[in-house]
């Protein structure tokens, strides 16, 4: 191969190396080896400027001990001069050059060897980042090194761009890591149990349970109606635990079709099924060393339940389409609004999985059982939505009374949505009874008109009124009451409501 072809090949190989990775040590060492392999350069080094010194960071043809000796002050020796001035230097024969230091000691008897030393600055715009140097063997004392020097300048330019890109990415990564750590601290502070509203005795029992269980590895089962704050309690357990700096991964078992749920939980290999274009990690794998929160666990199919049981017991699983077993260290917190004991009895939920999940049970009471917390909850949501909407809406005492008497089938979630609606839709700065949703107004009117009417009776009458208003169309009545059609169907059955009732 002629010299021109060798140079082109060298440039190609070095460009390929620099583009393949941002690992400076790896790429620079590979580039120095390419110079030696393709251009017969005996030694090649890259030294970078760091804090007033020029330090060899990558080399070919030097031992580790020799490389560690390669440190120069700015202006010291040939390398130090090039780093300080930003101009290349060629020493035709290092044996005749008194300024040449041979600091690394890699050249044993420089006076007896025909070695030229070529040194060029690694510059990005006007900044000298470092120095690229090579030893060049020569046979003729009149040899010219102009072509080699031009090539080294091109290579130094490629290295300079690579160094800047690598450092920029490193800074961005460090920034993201710092931001992530800051967010984790904020999350840990935000989800401390002290920040969860609840002065009622029943909620204080929940808080005490969270404090007791947080430091352990025990599996937790949180039960309670929809909207009672099960995810909030799960996060409190995680962020108050030794796993707080690790991932908190959540999955709603009812929100994903059964055919996709296994992939979501355990991941899949490339080609495991049609459309599986690459490897995908599942939620259990993503939660390694952290916590996985399985919401609506009662909706998990019987086919998947044994696999969940195995992960909890053995801490291992296989991705879909793979035979390789993956070990994980995961804490499991499950939640459900369903009666799992009844499901076990009916054969809809495995008994052994139930007992593995129910190691530490926690029950979150519905809002109607913790009315002592209503004032504080309303004040919190009111302040939140006033801030978000740049408003200063207040709630009249009559409205507070109506909301305190309402049964809140959607619990805290319904209360939050109601306050947000009132803040946004209220025509004045003071929310009046007429501004309340129809379902709350209806319940309030029944209570006011029947002082001794029990809460269940008020709820029943409110449902009847909503059904009459909507011509007994369940979906419309549910929307009017702020509940789901399934909930209204359940309550119609519970109270024995018929179309002819008044």
N, C-alpha and C positions, 0 to 999 in steps of 0.2 A: 504494500500500500504506500503511495507517495505521501509526502509531507502534507500537502493540501487536504487530501482525503482523510488523513489522520486527524487533522485539526477539526474538520467538519464532524467527524465521528465523535470526537471528544466533546464538542459543543452540544451535539445531539444528546449524548449520554448524560452530560451534566444537567442540561435543561430538563431531561426526563426525571432525573433524581430529585432535583429541586422542586419539581411540580408534583411529586408523588407523596410528599409528607411535609408537615410543618415542624417536625422534630429536628431542631438545628444540629444537634450533635450527630445524629444519624446521617442527615443529608450532606453536611459539610465534610464529614469523614469520607462518605461515598464519593463526593466530588474530587477530593484530594487523591483518592485511589485511582479514579478515572484519569487524572492527569499523569499519574505514574504509569498506568497500564498502556495508554494510547500514545503518549508523547515521550516515553523514556525519561521522565523527570524523576530523579532519584529520591528526593524528599519534597513534600509539599505541605504547607501549613496555612491555616487561617487563624490570625490573632485579632481579637476584638478589643476595642478601647473601653475600659471600665474604670471609672474613678481615678483618672490621672495615670493609669497604667495601661500597657498593651499586653494582653495575656493570650497565649496560644490556647485555642479552644478545640481545634480539630487538626489532625495531622496524619500523614501517611509516611512511613519510613522512620518513625520515632517510637521508642518504647514508652510505656506509661511514665516511667521515672524521668526520661528525657523531656517528655512533654510538660511535666510538672515544673521543670526548671525554666520553661520559656516565659519569663516575665520581664518586661522592659518598662522603664520610665519613658515618658514622652520625650523624644529627642535623643534617647540613648540607643547606640548601635544603629544599624541600617534600618531595622524594623521600627525603632522608636523615631528615627528621623522622618521616615515616610508617613508614619501616623501623625506626626506633628505638622509637617509641611503640606501633605496632600499631593505630593509629586512622586512619581516612580523613580526608583534607583536601580541601576544595573551594575553589578560588580563582575567584570569579565573574568577575574580569577580571585577567589576569596583568599588564596594563599599570599597574594600581594597587597591585600587591603587591611591596614592596621585597625580601621574602624570596625571591621567585622568581628563580632564578639564570640561567635560559636557558643552562645550561652547554654544551649542544651547539651553540648558535648557529644553530639551525634556524629560529628566528623572527626575521626581519630587523629589524622595527620594531614591537615589541610594544605601543607606546603608541598606535599608529594602528589596531590591529586589535581587534575584539570577540572575544576568545578566553578561554574559561573553561578552567581546568585541574582535572581530576578525578583524584584519586590515592587508591588503596585498597591495603591490605596484602594480600599473598598469604600466607595463614596455613594451617598444618596443625596442628590442635589449638591449642596455645598458642605454637607456634614461628613466627616471621616468616621466611618463606623469601625474600621479595622484595616488589616493589611493581609494581602495574599502574597505568599512568597514560595519560590521553588528553587531547587538546586538543578542546574542544567549541566550535564557532562558535555565536554567539547574535546575534539581532537586537534583542532587547528586554532592557534592563538589569535588568528585574524578573523575568526568566525563572527558573523553578525547575529544579533539577537532581536532585531527589530520586529521580525514576524512573530516570534514567541511573545514579545512584549505586547503587541497588538492583541493577540489572542488572550493573554492574561487579563488585559484591561476589559475585554468583553465579558470574560468569565467573572471578573470582580464586580462588574455592573449587574450581572445576573444574581450573584450572591448578595449584593447590597439590597436589591429588591426583595429577595427571599428573606433576609434578616428583618427588614422593616415590616413585611407582611406577618412574619412569625411573631414579632414583638407586639404588633398591633392586635393580633388574634389573642395572644397571651394576656394582654391588658384587658381586652374585652371579656375573656373568660374569667379573669380574676375579678373584674367588676361584676359579672353575673353571679359568681360565687358569693361575693360580698353582699350583693342584693338579695340573693337567696337566703343567706344566713340572717340578714336583717328581717326579711319577711317571716322567717321561721320564728325569730324572737317575738315579732309582733303577733304572729298567730298564737304562739304559746301564751302570750299575755292576754290576747283577746279571748281565748277559749279557756282561761282559768275558770274554775267553778265559781270563784268569787264574783265573776262578771255575769253570771247567769242569774236572772231575776227570780226570786222566790223566797219570801219570808214565811210562807205558810209552813206549818209543822210537817205536812206530808212531803213538801219539797226539801225541807231540811234533812229529812231521812234519805232522800235521793242524794243530796250533796255529800252527806256523811259516807254513803256507800261508794261514791266516786272517789273520795279521798282514800278510802280503805283499799280499793281494788286497783287504783292507778299504778302503783309501784310494782304490781305483780305481773305475771305473764298469763294470768287466768283468762279464759274465754268468757265473754260477757254477753248476756242476752237481755236486750232492752225491749220491753213490751209496752203497749199503750196505743190509744186511738191515733188515727192520722192527724198530724198537725200539732202533736204535743211536744215536739222538740227532741225526738230521739237522736237525730243526727248531731244536734248541738251537744248532747250529753256524751255521745260517742267521741266527738272531737275533744271534749274536756278530758275524758279518760286518756286519750292518746297524748295530748299536749301537756298533761301533768305526769306523764310516765317517762321512764328512762329512754323511750323510743321517740321522744318529741322531735329530735333533729332528723329523724328518718321519715320516709313517705307515709302519708295517710291516704290510702286509696279506697274509694267508695264505689259500690256497684248496687244499683237497684235491680233486684232479681225479677221484678214484675215489669220492668220497662223494656226488656230485651226479649225478642222472640226466642222460644226454646231452642230452635235450631242453631242460633248464633251464640247462645249463652255459654256453651262449653268453650268455644273459642275465646270469648271475652274473659272467662275465668282462667283458662290454662294456656291460651295462645295456640299457635299452629306453626307447622313447618311449611316451607315452600312446596307447592304442589299437593298439599294435603287434601285439597278439594278444588273444584272449579272456581277460579278467581283468586286462589291463594298464590299471589305472585311473589311473595317473599316471606321471610320468617317474621312472625309477630309474637311479642311477649304478652302474656296474659296478665290479669290484675294481680294474681297471687305472686307472680314473678316480679312485677313492678313494686309490690309491697314488701319485698325482702328486707328484713331487719326492722320493718315498720309495722303498720297496722292496716288490716283490710276490714272495711265496714260493709257488711252484706245486709242491705236494707230489704225489707219485704221478703225475708227468708222463707216465710210460709208459702210463697208462690213458687218455690223451687220444685222442679219436676222430680218425680220418683226416680227417674233414670239418672239424674245428676246427683241426687242425695248421697249415694255411696261414695262418689268421687270426692265430694266435700268432706265426708266423714274421714276418708283416707288422708286428706291433706291435714286435717286437724289432728289426727292421731299420729301419723307417720312423718308429717312435714315434708312430703314428697309427692310428685305427680309427673305426668308426661304431657308434653304438648300434643295437640291433635296431629296425627300423621307421623309421630315419632315414637321410638322405643327407648329413647334415652331418658333416664330418670333425673329429674331436677330436684335438688334439695332446697328448701326455703326455711327461713326463720321468720315466721309471721304470727302476729297476734290477731286473733279473730274476734270482732265484735259484730254481733248479729242483732237485727231488730225486726219486729213484725207487729202489725195491728191485728193479726188473726189469733184465734184461740188455738194454740198448737196442741194443747192437751186433748181438745176435742178432735183435731185433725189426726192425732196419733191413734185415738180410739176408732176413728172412721177408716183408718188405713191410708190416709192421705199424706202422712208424714212419718218417717222412720223413727221408731222409739229410741234406737241407739244414737242416732244423730241428735235427737232432741236432748238427750241427757249429756252429750258431749258439748252442746251449745249452751245448755242451761247451768253451767258451773256456777256463775254468779248472776242470778236474775235481778233485774231492776225493772220496777213498774213506774211508768210516768203517768200521773193522774190526769184526767181530762180537766179542762179549765173550769168546768162547773163545780169541781171538787176542790178548787183552790181559789175561791172568790176573794180571799184576803190579798191575793197578788194582783187583782184587777187594776187597782188605782196605779200601782207602780208600773205595770205593763203598759197601760194606756199612756201614762206620762212619757215613758221611754219611746214608744212608737210615735207619739205626737211630736216630740222633740226631733226625732230622726227625720220624719217626713217634712216638717217645717223647714229644717235645715236644707234638705234636698231640693225643696221647691221655693226656697227664699220667701217663705210666708210666715205668718205669726198667728195661725188659727188657734182658737181656744175652744174648749168643750163646756157647754152649759151643765149645771148640776142635774137638770132633768134628763139630759142625754146620758150623763154618767150613771144615773139610777137605772135608766132603761137598759144600758149595756151590762150593768151589774146583774140584772134580773134575767137576761137572755141566757139560753142554755148552751150556746156556742158549739154546735155539732162539729164544726171545723177546727175547734180549739184555737191555739195561739196563732196558727196560720190564718184562720178566718178573722181573728181580731186584728192582726197586722194589716191584712188586706182592707178591712173595713176602715181603719184609721187612715190609711193612705187615700182611700176613696173620699173620705170626709174632708181631708186637707185639700185635695185637688178640686173637688166639686162644690164645696160649701160656698154659697153666694156671699156670705159675710165673714167677718172675723170670728164670730161666735157660732159654733154648730148648734142648731136647734133640733128638737125632736122631729120636725118635718123633714130634716135633711137625712135622717137615718134610712137605711135600706128597709124595704117593706117587711121583710121577715122579722127584723128587730122591732119595728113599730107594731106589727101585729101581735107579737108576743107580749110587748109592753102593755098594749091596750087590754089584753085578756087579764093580765096580772092586776092592772089597776081596777078593772071592772069586777074582778073576783078575788077579793083580798085573801080568801082562804083556799084558792085554787092551787093544788100542788103543781110543781114544776112540770111533771110529766103530762098533766092535763093541759097546761098552757102550751106545751109543745104539740100535743095532739091537735088542739084546736087551731093552732097556727098552721099546721100541715093541711087540715081540712079547708081552712080559708084559702090557702094558696092553691089547692087543687080545684076548688070552686071557681076561683078567679081565672084559672087557665083551662077551664072546661075539662078538668081531670086528665090533663096531659102531663104525665110524670116529669118529662124532661123540662118542660116550661116551669112547672111548679118548683122543681129542684133549683133551677136557675134563679127563680124569684126568692127562694129561701137561702140561696148561697151555699147549697149542698149539692152532692152528686145524685144522679138518678138512682144509683144503687142504694145510696143512703136513704132516700125517700121511700124506695120500695121496701127496704128493711123495716122502716118505722111504720109504714102502712100495715105491714104484716104484724108487727109488734103490738100495735094498738087496735088491731082488728077494724081498721077504717074501711067503710064501704061507701059506695057512691051516693047512697040515699041519706047519709048522715048529715046532720046539721049542727 
